[in-house]
Amino acid sequence: MHLAAAFNVPLVAVFGSTDNTTTYPLSDTARVVREPVDCAPCMKRECPTDHICMKAVKAEKVIATALDVQNTVTAEKSRSCSFR
């Protein structure tokens, strides 16, 4: 994720137990998907409960975010390639 962001590669980062406010990808073409839950960010490698921070993230939201990133990148490319 961070390497892709460094090279400005469009990406969707899914966050669960990690603190998205301190480890988010530094890129204009990156989007973060997460669902706020009471126990996150816990920063634990092993979940003591039921991984609700990840289970709460729905595939539909990740797909919609990825499509939004794709549409944004496509629109930016078409603007930069337009003839004047």
N, C-alpha and C positions, 0 to 999 in steps of 0.2 A: 504494500500500500504506500509506504513512504517513498520507496524508490520510484514507483509510478508517478506519485505526486511531484517528486523532484524533477522528473522529465515532462511534467505537464500532460501526462496521459490521463484521459478521462476515466474516472473510477467512482464506484459506489462502495463506501466503507460501512460495514455492519458492525455496530458496537453493542456489547452486552455488559460484561463485568468491568470492562476497561473504561477509564474516564475520558470521554470524548472531548472534554473541554481542554485537556492537556496533551492528548496524543492524536488529535485529528490530523488529517492530511492537509498540508499547506499548499493548496492549489485552487485556482479559480474553477477548474474543471472537475473538482471532487465534490461529492455529496455524501453526507452522513445519514445513515438510517439507524434509529434506535427507538426504543419505547421506554418512557420513564417508569421505573418501578422503585419501590421503597428501598430495596437492598442494593441498588446499583448507584454509583460504581463501588463495588466491593474490592476489586483488584485481586481477587482470589483465583488461583489456577484451578482449584477444585471446588465445585459448588456444594455448600453444606445443605442446600435445600433442593430445589427442583429446576434450576436453570431458567427461571421465569423471565430473566432479562433477555434471553435468546428466544425462548418460545413465544414471547409476546410480539416479536418481530415477524410480521406476516410476509410471505413470499410475494403477495400482490403488491405490497408497499415497496419492496425491493425492486420488483420488475417495473413498477410505475416510475420509480426514481431513476432507474437505469434508462428507461425510454426518454425521460426528461433530459438526462445528460446527453443522450444520443441526439435528440432533437436540437438541443442547444448548440452542440458542436457542429451539427450539420448546417444549422442556420448561420453560424459564425463563418463556416467555410464558404458558404454560398455568397455571403456578403463580401468576403475578402477576394473572391474570384470573379465578381461581377465586372462586366465591361462598362466603361464610362463613356 
